Amino acid sequence: MIRAVLAGAFLLLTACDQIGGGNQSDRSAVADPFPQADRPVAPIVSTRWSSEEARDRVNEAEDIMNRAGIRPGMTVADIGAGEGYYTVRLARRVGAEGRVLAEDILPEVIEALSRRITREKWDNVSVKLGMAEDPRLPENSFDRILMVHMYHEIAEPYAFLWHLSPALKKDGELIVVDANRPTDQHGTPPRLLACEMAAMGFRMEELIAKPTAGGYLARFRRIAARPDPVSIVPCALNG
């Protein structure tokens, strides 16, 4: 098991080089005030990372929820929920006193997930259609926000994280699960992830290798106010 806590996280951050943004002429009005990420973006090719049966055989969701500290009574957001693999397992974990908000940016995915939630009678789950640059989450609402195998698909990470940040409660955590490979190969190098998060006032608390979940789990806490968009300098990795 590989852990990188506090001091290790800061070492990751210092490895990030700072450079200017790219061409912004075709960006949305929501993203326009923010710098453009200087990295490729993986296309959305599927609403599932693997089959639910295969993931349960390696105890993926239970292990990730344990590491994320998800407990009964919590309020959790599942960003990029897809077909709802984590959504329904989070709902079972937080119980009747907790709440789960499942968010995705594709209307057809949200419609299909809504039908699943209704069919399976998950009364503590709600669904929401978000935007690529803004998940549209209610402020000061979540103990945990999960992003599982989707961060590399975010084309505007600075706009996205800036809008997401107020949704966390004071002691809330942002949990990212992704593969340790280039973003255009459906992963996010941990150094790049830590740098982009740090630009938004988040500190990496822990980095844990999770081969059964296809990569790693990273835990972040917000330690500073979100910056003025025009002051953000985008991150890049050399090589």
Backbone bond lengths (Angstrom), bond angles and torsions (degrees), N, CA, C in turn:
res aa  C-N    CA-C-N  psi(-1)  N-CA   C-N-CA  omega(-1)  CA-C   N-CA-C  phi
1 M - - - 1.459 - - 1.526 109.00 -
2 I 1.307 116.47 135.79 1.456 121.13 -179.18 1.510 108.46 -109.94
3 R 1.321 118.58 126.83 1.463 122.46 177.80 1.524 108.78 -121.94
4 A 1.317 115.59 141.38 1.460 120.27 172.68 1.506 106.54 -135.35
5 V 1.319 117.97 100.92 1.458 121.65 -176.11 1.514 109.27 -114.92
6 L 1.302 115.38 142.16 1.453 124.60 172.80 1.531 112.25 48.50
7 A 1.340 118.57 -94.06 1.462 119.99 -175.46 1.515 111.19 -58.25
8 G 1.332 116.07 -40.48 1.461 119.44 178.52 1.505 111.79 -62.66
9 A 1.322 116.01 -37.37 1.464 119.94 179.20 1.517 110.61 -64.68
10 F 1.345 117.30 -39.80 1.453 119.08 179.77 1.525 111.46 -66.26
11 L 1.344 116.87 -33.32 1.455 119.15 175.23 1.516 110.88 -62.96
12 L 1.330 116.14 -38.03 1.458 119.51 176.61 1.516 110.53 -62.16
13 L 1.317 116.93 -41.49 1.452 120.68 -176.79 1.522 111.48 -64.77
14 T 1.322 117.78 -39.33 1.450 119.93 -177.16 1.516 111.60 -69.34
15 A 1.333 117.53 -14.80 1.459 119.98 179.04 1.515 112.05 -79.78
16 C 1.334 117.77 -7.70 1.455 121.35 -177.28 1.518 110.07 -86.02
17 D 1.314 117.18 126.46 1.452 121.70 175.08 1.519 109.18 -85.34
18 Q 1.305 117.62 151.53 1.448 123.00 -178.50 1.523 109.09 -109.25
19 I 1.342 116.40 127.50 1.455 120.48 178.94 1.501 109.17 -141.80
20 G 1.317 117.13 172.59 1.453 121.34 -179.27 1.506 112.55 -78.87
21 G 1.339 116.20 166.58 1.453 122.14 -179.48 1.506 111.88 -79.14
22 G 1.339 115.91 176.43 1.452 121.81 -177.78 1.511 111.93 -101.24
23 N 1.322 116.04 -158.19 1.456 122.33 -179.21 1.524 109.76 -67.42
24 Q 1.326 117.27 127.32 1.450 121.92 -174.93 1.527 112.60 -114.80
25 S 1.354 117.01 14.60 1.459 119.87 -170.76 1.514 113.90 -68.98
26 D 1.337 118.19 -26.21 1.462 120.02 -174.96 1.518 112.36 -108.76
27 R 1.322 117.37 25.01 1.458 120.91 -175.78 1.522 110.78 -91.41
28 S 1.337 115.29 161.29 1.457 120.46 179.62 1.521 110.49 -75.59
29 A 1.338 115.59 163.06 1.460 120.43 178.74 1.522 111.44 -63.64
30 V 1.339 117.41 -31.83 1.465 121.04 178.92 1.526 110.95 -66.67
31 A 1.333 116.90 -38.85 1.465 120.94 -176.80 1.517 113.11 -85.21
32 D 1.303 117.71 -20.80 1.466 121.75 -169.85 1.529 114.64 -55.87
33 P 1.347 120.91 -36.63 1.473 119.19 -180.00 1.524 114.26 -69.43
34 F 1.325 117.95 -12.42 1.461 122.27 -172.88 1.525 110.76 -103.70
35 P 1.341 117.02 154.06 1.466 118.71 175.15 1.519 110.52 -67.63
36 Q 1.291 115.12 152.61 1.459 120.89 178.09 1.525 109.13 -86.75
37 A 1.305 116.63 137.86 1.466 120.73 179.42 1.520 109.99 -66.03
38 D 1.324 116.08 134.44 1.458 120.85 179.22 1.529 109.09 -94.31
39 R 1.295 114.60 67.45 1.465 120.93 178.58 1.516 108.65 -160.38
40 P 1.323 117.46 153.85 1.464 118.97 176.26 1.525 110.46 -71.64
41 V 1.323 115.32 161.57 1.462 121.56 -179.10 1.523 108.78 -123.76
42 A 1.332 116.05 133.16 1.461 120.45 178.50 1.519 109.88 -75.34
43 P 1.323 118.18 138.56 1.464 119.86 175.87 1.518 111.14 -72.12
44 I 1.334 116.52 153.76 1.464 121.21 173.69 1.519 107.17 -77.26
45 V 1.320 116.87 111.41 1.462 120.48 -176.30 1.521 113.03 -108.31
46 S 1.334 117.55 -15.32 1.458 120.62 -178.61 1.516 109.35 -161.10
47 T 1.339 116.17 153.76 1.463 120.60 175.32 1.521 111.40 -88.97
48 R 1.328 117.71 1.55 1.471 120.40 178.02 1.514 109.68 -134.58
49 W 1.346 115.11 144.58 1.455 120.95 176.60 1.525 110.22 -84.95
50 S 1.331 117.09 -37.10 1.451 123.97 177.23 1.521 106.69 -159.56
51 S 1.323 117.51 173.29 1.462 119.06 179.18 1.529 109.93 -69.70
52 E 1.322 115.84 151.08 1.464 119.91 179.56 1.517 111.16 -63.27
53 E 1.323 116.83 -36.20 1.466 120.44 -179.94 1.528 110.83 -64.29
54 A 1.337 116.01 -44.20 1.465 119.99 179.97 1.532 110.85 -64.84
55 R 1.309 116.12 -38.92 1.463 119.66 -179.42 1.524 111.49 -68.97
56 D 1.320 116.45 -37.34 1.461 119.51 178.47 1.523 112.13 -70.39
57 R 1.329 117.04 -29.00 1.465 119.45 179.85 1.528 111.43 -63.27
58 V 1.322 117.20 -28.63 1.467 120.32 178.47 1.531 111.13 -102.71
59 N 1.328 115.33 11.67 1.470 121.30 174.70 1.526 112.18 60.60
60 E 1.340 116.30 35.26 1.464 120.41 -173.22 1.522 113.05 -58.29
61 A 1.324 117.02 -58.51 1.466 120.17 -172.69 1.519 111.76 -63.18
62 E 1.320 117.45 -42.43 1.464 119.94 -179.46 1.523 110.76 -62.11
63 D 1.322 116.42 -42.01 1.458 120.49 -179.65 1.525 110.90 -65.76
64 I 1.340 117.28 -45.36 1.460 120.95 -179.88 1.529 110.25 -64.19
65 M 1.316 118.01 -42.93 1.463 120.13 179.54 1.521 111.41 -65.05
66 N 1.326 116.88 -37.52 1.461 119.87 176.47 1.525 110.72 -62.14
67 R 1.332 116.55 -47.14 1.458 120.97 -178.69 1.521 111.63 -66.31
68 A 1.330 116.40 -30.70 1.466 121.33 179.58 1.528 112.00 -80.58
69 G 1.329 117.07 -7.10 1.460 120.86 179.07 1.513 114.00 70.01
70 I 1.316 116.37 33.63 1.465 120.43 -178.53 1.522 109.21 -83.10
71 R 1.335 115.35 125.98 1.461 121.80 -173.26 1.526 110.67 -129.34
72 P 1.332 116.48 163.64 1.471 120.04 175.47 1.523 111.58 -54.65
73 G 1.311 115.13 140.88 1.454 120.99 177.78 1.520 114.94 90.93
74 M 1.324 117.99 -10.21 1.464 120.51 -179.33 1.525 111.76 -75.04
75 T 1.329 114.44 161.44 1.463 122.17 171.14 1.519 107.43 -111.75
76 V 1.332 116.07 124.37 1.460 121.79 -171.02 1.520 109.80 -130.47
77 A 1.324 116.85 140.16 1.467 122.32 173.10 1.522 108.92 -106.92
78 D 1.323 115.57 133.06 1.463 123.13 176.97 1.529 106.33 -108.92
79 I 1.336 116.86 100.98 1.463 121.94 -174.67 1.529 109.69 -90.94
80 G 1.323 115.60 131.25 1.463 119.70 -173.20 1.513 109.79 70.77
81 A 1.329 115.33 47.98 1.470 121.65 -169.72 1.518 113.82 -65.71
82 G 1.324 117.97 -26.02 1.459 120.11 178.79 1.515 112.72 59.68
83 E 1.314 116.20 -128.99 1.462 121.36 -178.01 1.522 112.96 -80.90
84 G 1.338 117.49 -5.59 1.458 120.31 172.75 1.504 116.43 97.45
85 Y 1.342 117.91 20.91 1.463 119.29 179.71 1.528 111.22 -55.71
86 Y 1.320 116.63 -51.86 1.464 119.09 178.47 1.513 112.10 -75.61
87 T 1.312 117.34 -33.86 1.464 120.56 -176.55 1.520 112.03 -53.56
88 V 1.316 117.06 -51.30 1.463 119.35 -175.08 1.526 111.49 -73.20
89 R 1.311 117.26 -30.86 1.460 119.65 178.76 1.534 110.80 -75.39
90 L 1.319 116.10 -34.73 1.462 119.37 171.81 1.519 110.78 -63.41
91 A 1.326 116.76 -41.26 1.464 120.90 -179.78 1.521 110.93 -61.34
92 R 1.312 116.32 -40.73 1.466 119.88 177.76 1.533 110.42 -65.75
93 R 1.330 117.23 -40.39 1.459 121.45 -177.36 1.536 111.69 -68.35
94 V 1.330 118.51 -45.34 1.472 119.52 -176.06 1.518 112.06 -77.24
95 G 1.335 117.80 -22.66 1.456 121.48 173.62 1.519 114.14 75.43
96 A 1.301 114.52 -173.90 1.462 121.49 -174.69 1.518 112.96 -63.95
97 E 1.333 117.43 -26.89 1.466 120.77 -179.81 1.529 112.45 -86.06
98 G 1.316 117.11 -7.56 1.461 121.01 179.19 1.518 111.63 -104.05
99 R 1.336 115.54 176.94 1.450 121.45 179.02 1.520 109.73 -140.13
100 V 1.343 114.92 147.06 1.460 121.37 174.78 1.527 108.12 -127.31
101 L 1.330 115.94 131.43 1.462 121.54 172.75 1.515 107.56 -110.90
102 A 1.329 116.17 119.41 1.461 121.99 178.34 1.523 108.66 -99.29
103 E 1.335 116.81 123.35 1.462 121.36 -177.18 1.509 110.65 -121.60
104 D 1.326 115.98 141.67 1.458 121.90 172.26 1.519 107.51 -151.29
105 I 1.339 116.30 163.84 1.468 119.52 -177.05 1.522 113.01 -102.25
106 L 1.332 117.54 -1.81 1.464 121.05 -178.44 1.521 109.45 -104.33
107 P 1.341 118.48 118.45 1.466 120.75 -177.63 1.522 113.30 -56.01
108 E 1.330 117.52 -39.93 1.457 119.89 -178.39 1.527 111.47 -67.06
109 V 1.331 116.83 -32.46 1.467 120.76 177.19 1.525 110.20 -69.39
110 I 1.315 116.81 -43.71 1.459 120.86 178.27 1.526 110.87 -62.72
111 E 1.316 117.58 -39.61 1.470 120.48 179.06 1.524 110.85 -64.35
112 A 1.339 116.72 -44.43 1.463 120.12 179.77 1.526 110.83 -66.15
113 L 1.320 117.36 -40.24 1.462 120.56 178.96 1.523 110.72 -66.75
114 S 1.309 117.53 -38.31 1.472 120.57 176.91 1.517 110.89 -59.89
115 R 1.324 115.99 -40.68 1.476 119.10 178.23 1.526 110.49 -64.85
116 R 1.323 117.33 -39.85 1.461 119.96 177.96 1.524 110.90 -63.37
117 I 1.319 117.08 -46.12 1.464 121.15 -178.73 1.528 110.47 -60.29
118 T 1.323 116.25 -41.46 1.465 120.33 178.90 1.517 110.72 -68.21
119 R 1.333 116.99 -45.43 1.459 121.75 -177.82 1.525 111.83 -62.40
120 E 1.336 116.63 -40.32 1.456 121.16 -177.51 1.535 113.25 -90.64
121 K 1.345 115.12 -0.01 1.476 121.48 173.71 1.532 113.28 60.14
122 W 1.341 115.77 49.27 1.456 120.40 174.73 1.531 108.09 -90.08
123 D 1.312 116.08 89.12 1.463 120.83 -173.48 1.525 113.36 -72.97
124 N 1.310 117.98 -14.54 1.466 120.88 -179.46 1.529 112.32 -98.17
125 V 1.338 117.32 16.84 1.462 122.28 -179.11 1.523 109.94 -118.58
126 S 1.316 115.92 137.29 1.460 122.00 169.16 1.523 107.89 -125.76
127 V 1.319 116.81 158.32 1.461 121.56 -178.43 1.515 109.12 -122.01
128 K 1.322 115.26 152.44 1.460 119.89 -176.89 1.519 110.59 -146.14
129 L 1.315 116.34 136.86 1.453 121.91 173.69 1.522 108.58 -87.55
130 G 1.315 116.53 119.68 1.453 121.16 178.75 1.508 111.85 -103.67
131 M 1.318 115.41 -172.55 1.458 122.65 176.17 1.520 108.86 -115.73
132 A 1.315 116.34 158.51 1.460 120.26 178.53 1.523 111.85 -61.26
133 E 1.344 117.66 -30.10 1.456 121.74 -177.70 1.520 112.56 -102.19
134 D 1.339 118.35 -6.23 1.459 121.73 -174.92 1.524 109.32 -156.33
135 P 1.345 118.09 114.35 1.467 119.10 -179.13 1.525 113.88 -72.08
136 R 1.344 116.84 -9.44 1.468 122.21 176.38 1.530 112.06 58.84
137 L 1.308 116.09 50.43 1.459 121.84 -179.74 1.524 110.49 -94.41
138 P 1.328 117.72 147.19 1.470 120.45 176.06 1.525 110.86 -67.94
139 E 1.317 116.41 144.93 1.458 121.06 -176.46 1.529 112.66 -71.22
140 N 1.343 114.46 148.73 1.470 122.90 173.76 1.531 112.13 50.27
141 S 1.323 116.79 48.28 1.464 120.96 -170.25 1.521 115.10 -120.87
142 F 1.339 119.61 -19.64 1.461 119.46 -166.54 1.528 113.20 -122.23
143 D 1.334 114.15 134.38 1.461 121.28 172.60 1.523 110.89 -76.11
144 R 1.313 116.09 -34.22 1.459 122.16 178.18 1.531 108.49 -142.19
145 I 1.333 115.14 141.75 1.462 122.13 169.98 1.512 106.80 -121.98
146 L 1.334 116.89 121.83 1.462 122.34 -178.28 1.522 111.05 -104.98
147 M 1.332 114.98 136.64 1.462 122.04 172.24 1.531 106.67 -130.92
148 V 1.309 116.05 102.73 1.460 121.44 -173.33 1.529 110.15 -108.83
149 H 1.309 116.33 117.71 1.466 123.44 178.88 1.520 112.00 50.31
150 M 1.324 116.68 44.35 1.458 119.56 176.48 1.525 113.25 -140.18
151 Y 1.325 118.82 -13.82 1.463 119.62 -175.68 1.527 111.56 -58.00
152 H 1.318 117.26 -38.05 1.466 120.73 -178.23 1.528 112.87 -67.15
153 E 1.338 117.09 -11.72 1.461 120.75 178.19 1.528 112.25 -92.19
154 I 1.334 117.97 -1.60 1.458 121.57 -178.25 1.529 108.69 -83.57
155 A 1.319 115.79 110.52 1.464 120.67 -177.19 1.520 112.22 -76.23
156 E 1.330 117.29 -25.71 1.466 122.21 -177.71 1.536 109.19 -124.33
157 P 1.341 117.88 71.44 1.469 119.36 -174.01 1.518 113.97 -62.94
158 Y 1.328 118.70 -33.46 1.468 119.71 -177.44 1.526 111.15 -71.51
159 A 1.314 117.14 -43.11 1.463 119.92 175.06 1.519 110.39 -64.89
160 F 1.318 116.73 -43.28 1.461 121.60 -177.42 1.524 111.35 -62.39
161 L 1.323 117.09 -50.19 1.465 120.83 -177.78 1.530 111.43 -69.14
162 W 1.314 117.44 -34.20 1.467 121.21 178.70 1.526 110.05 -62.59
163 H 1.329 117.33 -42.27 1.456 120.71 178.86 1.532 112.21 -75.62
164 L 1.328 116.84 -30.09 1.461 120.86 179.97 1.523 112.31 -73.65
165 S 1.311 118.37 -35.62 1.463 123.94 -170.56 1.529 114.67 -49.94
166 P 1.341 120.44 -45.98 1.468 119.53 -177.07 1.530 114.12 -66.21
167 A 1.326 118.18 -14.16 1.463 120.73 -177.74 1.520 112.56 -73.67
168 L 1.339 117.74 -21.82 1.459 120.76 179.13 1.528 111.25 -74.50
169 K 1.318 116.39 140.88 1.454 120.79 169.28 1.526 109.60 -68.51
170 K 1.319 116.73 168.65 1.464 121.41 -175.50 1.524 112.22 -54.08
171 D 1.327 117.72 -43.00 1.462 121.35 -178.85 1.532 112.06 -103.28
172 G 1.332 116.41 18.34 1.459 120.27 -178.30 1.524 112.39 -73.87
173 E 1.325 115.34 165.14 1.461 120.85 179.97 1.520 110.13 -131.11
174 L 1.313 113.87 146.27 1.458 122.64 173.76 1.521 107.31 -102.07
175 I 1.334 116.28 125.19 1.464 122.48 -175.92 1.529 109.07 -114.22
176 V 1.324 116.23 124.72 1.462 121.39 178.97 1.526 109.05 -119.41
177 V 1.320 116.10 128.77 1.465 122.28 172.37 1.521 106.87 -116.57
178 D 1.322 117.11 124.49 1.459 119.82 -179.92 1.517 109.23 -156.37
179 A 1.324 116.13 174.53 1.454 122.13 178.04 1.521 109.64 -93.31
180 N 1.312 116.97 147.65 1.460 122.20 178.67 1.523 109.52 -88.22
181 R 1.321 114.10 77.93 1.456 121.17 176.40 1.533 108.30 -156.15
182 P 1.324 118.67 169.40 1.467 120.53 -176.45 1.522 112.80 -56.71
183 T 1.347 115.62 151.97 1.460 120.14 -175.77 1.520 113.15 -62.47
184 D 1.343 117.82 -32.32 1.464 118.33 179.07 1.522 112.05 -78.54
185 Q 1.345 116.59 -1.75 1.462 121.64 174.10 1.529 110.48 -112.12
186 H 1.319 115.52 29.80 1.471 123.56 175.36 1.527 112.36 60.48
187 G 1.318 114.41 51.50 1.455 121.74 173.58 1.516 109.46 -156.85
188 T 1.330 116.42 178.89 1.464 121.95 175.13 1.516 108.39 -141.31
189 P 1.334 118.89 118.05 1.465 119.65 175.60 1.532 110.04 -58.32
190 P 1.317 119.49 134.02 1.467 120.76 -178.44 1.521 114.39 -55.55
191 R 1.341 118.18 -35.23 1.464 119.87 177.91 1.521 111.37 -61.39
192 L 1.319 116.57 -42.99 1.459 120.77 179.82 1.524 110.58 -67.37
193 L 1.330 116.87 -43.57 1.462 120.85 177.94 1.527 110.63 -58.51
194 A 1.336 117.20 -47.62 1.463 121.18 -179.10 1.520 111.23 -61.82
195 C 1.325 117.21 -38.47 1.455 121.29 -179.21 1.524 111.08 -68.37
196 E 1.315 118.04 -45.95 1.464 120.65 179.93 1.525 111.03 -65.09
197 M 1.313 117.28 -38.12 1.459 120.55 176.87 1.531 110.92 -66.68
198 A 1.329 116.84 -41.84 1.458 120.29 -179.72 1.526 110.99 -62.01
199 A 1.320 117.20 -34.38 1.462 120.90 178.26 1.523 111.77 -62.72
200 M 1.334 116.69 -21.60 1.457 121.75 179.88 1.526 112.77 -102.90
201 G 1.338 116.75 7.54 1.462 120.09 177.34 1.509 114.80 91.29
202 F 1.344 118.22 15.42 1.460 121.85 178.86 1.536 109.79 -102.29
203 R 1.312 116.21 143.37 1.460 122.54 175.87 1.523 109.62 -114.70
204 M 1.329 115.86 133.48 1.457 119.96 175.36 1.522 109.39 -72.18
205 E 1.319 116.56 122.47 1.460 122.30 179.05 1.523 112.35 -93.22
206 E 1.323 116.10 -29.97 1.469 118.99 -175.51 1.517 108.93 -161.13
207 L 1.320 115.17 141.89 1.468 122.81 174.39 1.514 107.33 -129.48
208 I 1.312 116.89 119.60 1.464 121.60 -174.10 1.524 109.19 -126.39
209 A 1.313 117.43 128.91 1.452 121.38 174.15 1.527 109.56 -65.94
210 K 1.323 116.41 130.48 1.463 122.06 -179.78 1.529 110.00 -134.58
211 P 1.330 117.39 74.25 1.469 119.25 -178.68 1.520 113.45 -61.04
212 T 1.327 117.82 -30.06 1.470 119.38 178.56 1.518 111.96 -69.90
213 A 1.343 117.24 -17.66 1.467 121.34 175.46 1.528 110.87 -105.65
214 G 1.310 116.17 13.92 1.458 119.95 174.68 1.507 115.31 81.62
215 G 1.334 118.91 19.18 1.457 118.79 178.60 1.507 113.58 164.63
216 Y 1.336 116.47 -108.92 1.459 121.45 -175.82 1.518 110.32 -142.58
217 L 1.337 115.47 163.72 1.456 123.07 170.82 1.513 107.43 -117.68
218 A 1.342 116.72 132.37 1.455 122.29 177.09 1.525 109.28 -124.07
219 R 1.341 115.98 131.83 1.462 122.41 178.80 1.522 109.60 -107.84
220 F 1.342 116.02 133.34 1.461 121.39 -178.93 1.519 110.44 -128.04
221 R 1.333 114.86 144.71 1.460 122.50 171.03 1.527 108.78 -121.26
222 R 1.313 115.51 148.15 1.462 120.38 176.72 1.526 108.57 -83.76
223 I 1.326 116.95 121.30 1.462 121.17 -177.53 1.529 112.19 -116.93
224 A 1.324 117.60 -4.03 1.463 120.88 -179.16 1.518 108.80 -148.23
225 A 1.320 115.32 156.66 1.463 120.28 177.59 1.532 109.61 -65.33
226 R 1.303 116.07 149.73 1.459 118.53 177.67 1.536 109.21 -65.33
227 P 1.326 117.15 142.65 1.458 120.81 -172.94 1.530 112.74 -80.85
228 D 1.315 114.63 166.62 1.456 119.94 169.26 1.525 107.71 -63.54
229 P 1.332 118.79 130.00 1.475 120.00 -176.62 1.526 114.45 -52.18
230 V 1.335 117.62 -36.64 1.463 118.97 -176.38 1.530 112.44 -73.10
231 S 1.331 117.65 -12.82 1.465 120.40 -179.40 1.529 112.74 -91.96
232 I 1.325 117.57 -6.26 1.466 121.42 -176.06 1.532 109.92 -76.34
233 V 1.333 115.53 130.01 1.465 121.03 175.03 1.529 108.11 -108.69
234 P 1.324 119.24 121.12 1.467 120.76 -174.85 1.522 113.03 -67.29
235 C 1.322 115.23 153.84 1.464 122.98 -179.27 1.526 110.34 -95.10
236 A 1.312 114.16 156.91 1.464 120.64 172.11 1.521 108.73 -151.74
237 L 1.316 116.09 158.43 1.459 121.47 176.39 1.524 108.75 -112.05
238 N 1.313 116.42 140.43 1.468 120.19 174.20 1.522 109.17 -86.05
239 G 1.296 115.56 124.79 1.463 119.52 175.24 1.463 111.90 82.51
